[in-house]
Amino acid sequence: MSYRSDAVRAAIREWEQHPGGRPDLYASEIGGDAGADWCGYFVLRSLQKAGLARGARWIQGLGFIAPLKLPLTSNPQPGDIVFVPQPFGHQAIVVSYEPVTGMVTSIDGNQPDIRPRVRFIKNGNIQFYSIQPLIDEAERNAPLWPWLLGGAAVLGAAAYAWLNPGPIDRALRRAGI
């Protein structure tokens, strides 16, 4: 499981299924104000669909980036957040970043739709916030049972093979080897 690719996939899936966006749904799911600009709602909801920022709510006047203490990054990765502070405080999800050219591709909501956009970031009016703290938290809180179940299956298979020798093992024993 990759939380980063899951966040990008959640945004892309929403874009493909609802290109006009569903701002009232996003607002109701994350605690935003229905009828307000919804780009940040879309981003937070996409992160939550990927298993990140569980329980995080939109705080009017603050959003979610500052309350979650997401750090700025100069090397954005897929799933990180594009933030355009001026003139509107726009947010989007990074799909890809090419450091050589300074181009970032993102999935944006509220433009008045959801769609991919490409930006040249060298203009200095774009910031990026890393979702790595959210990934670290999700991994710390992930349940252990899938790993334990997988380990038990491997041990069970090894025990079965030990106690029930196959035809090669039987042939070797008959041969006295």
Steps between C-alpha positions, in 0.01 A plus 500: 500500500629841409319783670642747250373318193170427677448874559571577135273214387218627724526847342517360147208264563289792627599707195406218261169419669393855591688752284278784621583416859267437793577793730201447730608139560862602567386769742272263689766229526781722630307771683527780248255773419265397219508754222855614575804448278565129515851431373632429851198285583576292192866458604420401859231257388741338250757454777235345723389264222864383491494423874679818608395787729227283650275708718648828376242771450505823307541798733345816364765767460784248541425213266686180584866547404599709803294305757659174377844668512595391151851618412602693193701301247709606204487155342130412471403138458174354369223562750661812648305823502538791259416829667464821300476770768412794276251604392262232633677249726442220248588137582552191283660154511839441338493229235858550383785746523789547260778686684708563186223690324320625810169361378245350735189311395213506748136407532307812592147551615294819488638639176182476436553129458740221587771436246875464463702816470863566423678791666843651471609540860800724451279807528526488880127513565461130575574309819496128565410321820612146570252234606783288644393570863153365413657190344721445807197528728292261287783245499540526880127443544464226239363173636747217542258217422574483123870450576428252776258307282755487217772381738272231641424378148871470418571317825205270441620415151852431629367275778282309253795447265717381793240256629381382159801432282447517129593238238860624469553475877350148505720393208810633674412314819442173310836548334657547843615849426 
